[in-house]
Amino acid sequence: MLPTVRPSDSARTPRHALRALGLWCALLPGAMAQDACSAAAAWPLWEQFTQRFMQDDGRVIDYTTAQQHSTSEGQSYAMFFALVANQPERFERLWRWSVTNLAGGNVAARLPADRRAFASGFINAGGSFGQFVFAPLSQWLIAGFGWVTALFGLAAVTLLTIPLAWPLRHKAEHPEGGAAVSGGMGDQLRVAFADRSYWCLHAGFLTCGFHIAFLATHLPGAVDLCGLPGSVSANSLALIGLANIVGGLAAGWACQRYRMKWLLFGMYASRAVMVGLYLVAPKTDLTFYLFAFGLGLTWLATVPPTAGLVGKLFGLRYLGTLFGLTLLSHQIGAFFGAWLGGIALVESGNYDWMWYADMVLAGLAALVNLPIREEKLQPAACGAR
């Protein structure tokens, strides 16, 4: 039984208090919000909330129920505001209580296998929102203050994300699954590298990196070659990020209902089709915006099914390493996409051959995912390969 805390007569519900906190923070200008929310003394609503609803061990009590229980909603909102208030110790208590009492001490074990890809898509959508915000913001900074100042500003924003890694410093216990082996990382790597499906994922993700880096690097150049203003490229990149929020969430949802290799096939094939349509369409603002939104739907939506397949095939114990190696292939492809795009422009004065190469590679990436075996592999069978 969880301990019960009696509410004071003047206590409001945690849900209403949290909404008030969120509204208070949202109405402040950016700089003022950061300064005010960073200082506990300057944020009385947050301190009142913690005094009324939060126990010393990190539990948030929901007084709206007769049982006065705690919910994941209350814990997560409190953790968010602890981050905003720059209170890592308080966040740690909230996180520890949530993991111990709401997740049985192991979040990974409580997350069903068919929900892991959705979780990946959900996180991916958050990153895409950043692209939606920062693409036009970067264009505005470059136009108003120059590219050096813009880079320093983006670097400063990046540094602010470092404290968010603090809650992830603990080593987690991962449930086994797929072709997880009883040995160490070396044994697991040998099993993975002996499996054709793993190499198919690498090949597909390599072409994904080629596609994304080419577009992210050279889309502004393509817009310029068409005689359109730089705002079109900034807006296009922002639309890619906005569309990828939808694509990431949709990919996570679809991974729970359809075979992930078929989702990857459809995503890569759609890229080949969209590049072909772009090549024959008139190069107007609307063409670039439609092209960007269409590509954005699959931009990083390949991550949930790729990560989901790695976990499904080989378990979660070394998922970070195995998926990280596929990301290495992705970055190798990204290098060639950005580099060869520049060479094509210098040598021919346009990107025509890069568009053709991108279309062909997208088609090949779609096909290379078809041989992937999606059923869970048995460790004995893998060891025999």
SETI-71871 format. One line per 2 residues: their letters; for each residue y, x, z of C-alpha. Coordinates in nm, 4 decimals, padded with zeros to 6 digits. Each point is the difference from the previous one (the first is absolute). Example, Ala and Ser with C-alpha at 12.3 -4.5 7.8 and 13.67 -1.06 7.14 Angstrom:
BEGIN
AS> -00.4500,01.2300,00.7800  00.3440,00.1370,-00.0660
//
This chain:
BEGIN
ML> 00.0000,00.0000,00.0000  00.3470,00.1242,-00.0827
PT> 00.2481,00.0019,00.2897  00.2413,-00.2904,00.0185
VR> 00.3678,00.0520,00.0632  00.2091,-00.2866,00.1276
PS> 00.3168,-00.0662,-00.2001  00.3381,-00.0151,00.1621
DS> 00.1766,-00.3348,-00.0085  00.2540,00.1274,-00.2505
AR> -00.2513,00.1681,-00.2323  00.0104,-00.0959,-00.3635
TP> -00.3013,00.0222,-00.2309  -00.0721,00.3453,-00.1442
RH> 00.0054,-00.1453,-00.3516  00.3566,-00.1297,00.0409
AL> 00.1116,00.3186,00.1699  -00.1447,00.2146,-00.2789
RA> 00.1690,-00.2101,-00.2655  00.3307,00.0427,00.1815
LG> -00.0551,00.3743,00.0103  -00.0758,00.0107,-00.3709
LW> 00.3046,-00.2085,-00.0892  00.2224,00.2152,00.2203
CA> -00.1228,00.3175,-00.1688  00.0160,-00.1436,-00.3516
LL> 00.3615,-00.1116,00.0338  00.1221,00.3475,00.0909
PG> 00.1100,00.2372,-00.2760  -00.2512,00.2781,-00.0652
AM> 00.1691,00.2839,00.1868  00.1035,-00.2204,00.2917
AQ> -00.3505,-00.1451,00.0276  -00.1543,00.3450,00.0194
DA> 00.2424,00.1202,00.2666  -00.0219,-00.3176,00.2030
CS> -00.3731,-00.0443,-00.0246  -00.0618,00.3627,00.0886
AA> 00.1628,-00.0342,00.3369  -00.1736,-00.2255,00.2502
AA> 00.3185,-00.0632,00.1936  00.1666,-00.1292,-00.3184
WP> -00.2795,-00.2488,-00.0682  -00.0123,-00.2449,00.2912
LW> -00.2128,-00.2551,-00.1859  -00.2827,00.2519,-00.0409
EQ> 00.0179,00.1023,00.3651  -00.0012,-00.3640,00.1088
FT> -00.3040,-00.0628,-00.2151  -00.1958,00.2933,00.1460
QR> 00.0873,-00.1031,00.3549  -00.1059,-00.3611,-00.0493
FM> -00.2992,00.0263,-00.2303  -00.1411,00.3531,00.0009
QD> -00.2236,00.1444,00.2713  -00.0008,00.3649,00.0987
DG> -00.3318,00.0539,-00.1787  00.1459,-00.1180,-00.3348
RV> -00.1219,-00.3582,-00.0009  00.2371,-00.2700,-00.1367
ID> -00.0564,-00.3395,00.1627  00.0285,-00.3187,-00.2055
YT> 00.1327,-00.2674,00.2345  -00.0132,-00.2685,-00.2694
TA> -00.3695,-00.0572,00.0751  -00.1586,-00.1385,00.3135
QQ> -00.2255,00.3069,00.0175  00.3031,00.2327,-00.0200
HS> -00.1980,00.2271,-00.2294  00.1052,00.2814,-00.2317
TS> -00.0061,-00.0057,-00.3788  00.0044,00.2562,-00.2783
EG> 00.3281,-00.1532,-00.1185  00.1737,00.0669,00.3299
QS> -00.1398,00.3513,00.0298  00.0924,00.0950,-00.3585
YA> 00.3551,-00.1311,00.0233  00.0512,00.1830,00.3277
MF> -00.1315,00.3224,-00.1550  00.2434,-00.0415,-00.2886
FA> 00.2992,-00.0360,00.2300  -00.1194,00.2918,00.2127
LV> 00.0158,00.2105,-00.3172  00.3469,-00.1312,-00.0832
AN> 00.1149,00.0824,00.3532  -00.1466,00.3535,-00.0335
QP> -00.2297,-00.0425,00.3014  -00.3256,00.1786,-00.0896
ER> -00.1383,-00.0148,00.3543  00.0403,-00.3772,00.0140
FE> -00.1464,-00.0331,-00.3502  -00.2988,00.2080,00.1134
RL> -00.0705,-00.2360,00.2896  00.0241,-00.3032,-00.2266
WR> -00.2293,00.1619,-00.2584  -00.2607,00.1150,00.2530
WS> -00.0188,-00.3444,00.1627  -00.0327,-00.1697,-00.3394
VT> -00.2779,00.2310,-00.1179  -00.1917,-00.0246,00.3276
NL> 00.0297,-00.3746,00.0578  00.0493,-00.1545,-00.3449
AG> -00.2077,00.2368,-00.2147  -00.2808,00.0985,00.2346
GN> 00.1215,00.3597,00.0128  -00.0596,00.0597,-00.3719
VA> 00.2250,-00.1547,-00.2642  -00.2059,00.1358,-00.2908
AR> -00.3210,-00.1500,00.1349  00.1649,-00.3396,00.0449
LP> 00.1347,-00.0074,-00.3547  -00.2708,-00.1445,-00.2278
AD> -00.0903,00.2068,-00.3036  00.1283,-00.2666,-00.2375
RR> 00.3399,00.0063,00.1729  00.0597,00.3748,-00.0240
AF> 00.1170,-00.0131,-00.3597  00.2400,-00.2808,00.0904
AS> 00.1393,00.2126,00.2826  00.0519,00.2813,-00.2502
GF> 00.1779,-00.2372,-00.2375  00.2207,-00.1293,00.2796
IN> 00.1114,00.3510,00.0954  00.0453,00.0848,-00.3665
AG> 00.2316,-00.2978,-00.0418  00.2242,00.1369,00.2743
GS> 00.0379,00.3273,-00.1883  00.0845,-00.1918,-00.3166
FG> 00.2806,-00.1794,00.1795  00.1472,00.3438,00.0677
QF> 00.0000,00.0728,-00.3731  00.1687,-00.3339,-00.0648
VF> 00.2776,00.0891,00.2464  00.0466,00.3704,-00.0651
AP> -00.0101,00.0118,-00.3821  00.3369,-00.1787,-00.0476
LS> 00.1343,00.1610,00.3185  -00.0769,00.3456,-00.1388
QW> 00.1709,-00.0893,-00.3272  00.3071,-00.1119,00.1936
LI> 00.0039,00.3204,00.2082  -00.0346,00.2188,-00.3088
AG> 00.2776,-00.1842,-00.1818  00.2340,00.0045,00.2986
FG> -00.0714,00.3304,00.1758  -00.2175,00.2130,-00.2301
WV> -00.3707,00.0781,-00.0019  00.0219,00.2649,00.2763
TA> 00.1446,-00.2454,00.2504  -00.2522,-00.2616,-00.1112
LF> -00.2892,00.2411,00.0657  00.1345,00.0879,00.3445
GL> 00.0303,-00.3696,00.0819  -00.3574,-00.0733,-00.1077
AA> -00.1219,00.3033,00.1954  00.1719,-00.1284,00.3133
VT> -00.1615,-00.3417,-00.0404  -00.3378,00.1676,-00.0462
LL> 00.0400,00.1932,00.3248  00.0569,-00.3270,00.1855
TI> -00.3568,-00.1054,-00.0850  -00.1599,00.2893,00.1909
PL> 00.0011,-00.1770,00.3419  -00.2044,-00.2825,-00.1561
AW> -00.2985,00.2364,-00.0140  -00.0038,00.0387,00.3803
PL> -00.2370,-00.2928,00.0695  -00.2496,00.1395,-00.2547
RH> -00.0561,00.3327,00.1763  -00.3175,-00.1114,00.1799
KA> -00.3405,00.0605,-00.1524  -00.1677,-00.3287,-00.0870
EH> -00.3683,-00.0818,00.0022  -00.1076,-00.1378,-00.3360
PE> -00.2979,-00.2247,-00.0653  -00.2503,00.1358,-00.2458
GG> -00.0718,-00.1675,-00.3299  -00.1024,00.0626,-00.3571
AA> -00.1475,00.3430,-00.0599  00.1313,00.1485,00.3228
VS> -00.2166,00.2924,00.1095  -00.0888,00.1227,00.3448
GG> 00.1221,00.3530,-00.0694  00.3516,00.1339,-00.0209
MG> 00.2667,-00.0169,-00.2642  -00.1752,00.2523,-00.2227
DQ> -00.3109,-00.2177,-00.0187  00.2088,-00.3065,-00.0795
LR> 00.1886,00.1845,-00.2738  -00.3265,00.1116,-00.1597
VA> -00.1225,-00.3591,-00.0023  00.3269,-00.1241,-00.1528
FA> 00.0228,00.2694,-00.2679  -00.3604,-00.0702,-00.1027
DR> 00.0855,-00.3645,-00.0632  00.1158,-00.1058,-00.3473
SY> 00.2016,-00.2908,00.1368  00.2219,00.2333,00.2007
WC> 00.0815,00.2038,-00.3097  00.0804,-00.3176,-00.1904
LH> 00.2549,-00.0880,00.2673  00.1509,00.3474,-00.0358
AG> 00.0293,-00.0357,-00.3778  00.1661,-00.3392,00.0203
FL> 00.2411,00.1082,00.2700  00.0933,00.3150,-00.1950
TC> 00.1165,-00.2135,-00.2928  00.1805,-00.2285,00.2460
GF> 00.1997,00.2995,00.1213  00.0781,00.1014,-00.3585
HI> 00.1300,-00.3494,-00.0763  00.2116,-00.0418,00.3144
AF> 00.1589,00.3465,-00.0038  00.0840,-00.0216,-00.3687
LA> 00.1777,-00.3320,00.0476  00.1712,00.0863,00.3287
TH> 00.1278,00.3288,-00.1427  00.0810,-00.0926,-00.3585
LP> 00.0849,-00.3713,00.0031  00.3697,00.0870,00.0518
GA> -00.0229,00.2291,-00.3037  -00.1635,-00.2718,-00.2082
VD> 00.2774,-00.2405,00.0987  00.2618,00.2591,-00.0960
LC> -00.1613,00.0589,-00.3401  00.0363,-00.3706,-00.0673
GL> 00.3750,00.0201,00.0683  -00.0154,-00.2090,00.3168
PG> 00.1916,00.0753,00.3241  -00.1550,00.1785,00.2956
SV> 00.0116,-00.3193,00.2056  -00.2795,-00.1379,-00.2194
SA> -00.2354,00.2803,00.1069  00.0949,-00.0407,00.3680
NS> -00.0526,-00.3750,-00.0157  -00.3288,00.0495,-00.1840
LA> -00.1310,00.2353,00.2681  00.1101,-00.2480,00.2661
LI> -00.1840,-00.2783,-00.1827  -00.3123,00.2163,-00.0076
GL> 00.0179,00.0277,00.3783  00.0641,-00.3725,00.0433
AN> -00.2875,-00.0947,-00.2291  -00.2319,00.2423,00.1752
IV> 00.0527,-00.1869,00.3274  -00.1586,-00.2991,-00.1733
GG> -00.2586,00.2179,-00.1731  -00.0997,00.1855,00.3161
LA> -00.0483,-00.3171,00.2019  -00.1818,-00.1690,-00.2870
AG> -00.2289,00.3006,-00.0425  -00.0842,-00.0013,00.3704
WA> -00.0757,-00.3715,-00.0145  -00.2080,00.0346,-00.3162
CQ> -00.2061,00.2851,00.1474  -00.1395,-00.2486,00.2511
RY> -00.1239,-00.2311,-00.2749  -00.0851,00.2048,-00.3078
RM> -00.1748,00.3254,-00.0757  00.2522,00.2757,00.0292
KW> -00.1127,00.1906,-00.3085  00.0809,-00.3044,-00.2125
LL> 00.3443,-00.0189,00.1569  00.0618,00.3632,-00.0928
FG> -00.1249,-00.0684,-00.3524  00.2454,-00.2867,-00.0374
MY> 00.2939,00.1945,00.1406  -00.0436,00.3026,-00.2239
AS> -00.0699,-00.2141,-00.3069  00.3144,-00.2047,00.0636
RA> 00.2045,00.3203,00.0025  -00.1252,00.0901,-00.3464
VM> 00.0925,-00.3479,-00.1244  00.3474,00.0100,00.1565
VG> 00.0815,00.3424,-00.1462  -00.1072,-00.1271,-00.3424
LY> 00.2230,-00.3067,00.0337  00.2903,00.2202,00.1097
LV> -00.0347,00.2189,-00.3088  00.0345,-00.2935,-00.2415
AP> 00.2706,-00.1869,00.1970  00.3764,00.0413,-00.0603
KT> 00.1452,00.2461,00.2515  00.2401,-00.2212,00.1949
DL> 00.0832,-00.0371,00.3688  -00.2345,-00.2970,00.0240
TF> -00.2846,00.1928,-00.1629  00.0255,00.2773,00.2573
YL> 00.0220,-00.2465,00.2875  -00.3052,-00.1957,-00.1146
FA> -00.1872,00.3226,-00.0697  00.0870,00.1365,00.3440
FG> -00.1019,-00.3179,00.1811  -00.3283,-00.0201,-00.1891
LG> -00.0837,00.3634,00.0738  00.1075,-00.0457,00.3607
LT> -00.2725,-00.2562,00.0568  -00.2572,00.2808,-00.0357
WL> 00.2225,00.2969,00.0932  -00.1718,00.0949,00.3263
AT> -00.2262,-00.3048,00.0127  -00.2811,00.2366,-00.0997
VP> 00.0078,00.1531,00.3492  -00.1685,-00.2869,00.1953
PT> -00.3064,-00.0297,-00.2279  -00.0311,00.3785,-00.0354
AG> 00.0188,00.0581,00.3752  -00.2207,-00.3036,00.0559
LV> -00.2675,00.1346,-00.2324  00.0049,00.3422,00.1667
GK> -00.0497,-00.1648,00.3391  -00.2637,-00.2332,-00.1351
LF> -00.1976,00.2822,-00.1579  00.0267,00.2626,00.2726
GL> 00.1152,-00.1663,00.3228  00.3160,00.0571,00.2031
RY> -00.0760,00.3175,00.1914  00.1383,00.2294,-00.2715
LG> 00.1919,-00.2599,-00.1976  00.3243,00.1935,00.0461
TL> -00.1528,00.3118,-00.1550  -00.1884,-00.1708,-00.2815
FG> 00.2892,-00.2238,-00.0989  00.2374,00.2949,00.0428
LT> -00.1985,00.1888,-00.2633  00.0398,-00.2906,-00.2409
LL> 00.3720,00.0177,00.0721  -00.0147,00.3688,-00.0924
SH> -00.1332,-00.1045,-00.3394  00.2778,-00.2585,-00.0154
QI> 00.2609,00.2711,00.0610  -00.1544,00.2304,-00.2598
GA> 00.0360,-00.2813,-00.2509  00.3558,-00.0556,00.1236
FF> 00.0837,00.3645,-00.0703  -00.1156,-00.0276,-00.3586
GA> 00.1728,-00.3348,-00.0503  00.3373,00.1337,00.1112
WL> -00.0394,00.3431,-00.1654  -00.1335,-00.1132,-00.3364
GG> 00.2649,-00.2701,-00.0163  00.2672,00.2683,00.0184
IA> -00.1743,00.2103,-00.2653  -00.0274,-00.3011,-00.2306
LV> 00.3707,-00.0708,00.0324  00.0991,00.3618,-00.0659
ES> -00.2338,00.0456,-00.2963  00.0398,-00.3355,-00.1762
GN> 00.3153,-00.1511,00.1470  -00.1816,-00.3147,00.1134
YD> -00.2954,-00.1233,00.2087  -00.2025,-00.1627,-00.2770
WM> -00.3101,00.2171,00.0343  00.0099,-00.0305,00.3792
WY> -00.0013,-00.3783,-00.0291  -00.3006,00.0193,-00.2305
AD> -00.1788,00.2403,00.2364  00.0803,-00.2220,00.2978
MV> -00.1416,-00.3038,-00.1761  -00.3230,00.1803,-00.0960
LA> -00.0469,00.1482,00.3480  00.0525,-00.3403,00.1621
GL> -00.2741,-00.1426,-00.2227  -00.2342,00.2851,00.0895
AA> 00.0776,-00.0441,00.3699  -00.1011,-00.3653,-00.0284
LV> -00.3319,00.0907,-00.1593  -00.0835,00.2833,00.2400
NL> -00.0029,-00.2424,00.2933  -00.2764,-00.2151,-00.1474
PI> -00.2925,00.2326,00.0938  00.1007,-00.0020,00.3696
RE> -00.2717,-00.1425,00.2237  00.1673,-00.2154,00.2562
EK> -00.2948,-00.0792,00.2199  -00.0306,00.2051,00.3194
LQ> -00.2003,00.3156,-00.0561  -00.2859,00.0941,00.2310
PA> 00.0336,00.3454,00.1637  -00.3567,00.0923,-00.0947
AC> 00.0586,-00.0855,-00.3640  00.3205,00.1970,-00.0076
GA> -00.1574,00.2986,00.1641  -00.2612,00.0082,-00.2726
R> 00.2559,00.0310,-00.2737
//
